[in-house]
């Protein structure tokens, strides 16, 4: 597999390209759903930011 093909395959479900790939028939809605459902829930590992309070502190 060429480097470009590998890169495109790696980005097949990238959020920024999903709509394009669906329109072009590269992926199906079923594949997208399967990919989404296979993702691990990482909510407990996020750090929440309050951008409004940070903005106020910087002014």
C-alpha positions, 0 to 999 in steps of 0.5 A: 500500500502506498504512503498516500493510500495508507494516510487516506485509510488512516483518515477514513473516519476522521471527523473532518472527512466523514461527510466527504467520504460518505458523499463519495461512497468511500464509507457507509453510514453503517461503517461510521456507526460501527466505528463510533460504537467501537470507540472507548469512552474517555470522558473520565480522562478529560480536563474541563476548561472554563474559557470564560473564566480564563478570558476574565483572568487574562484581561 
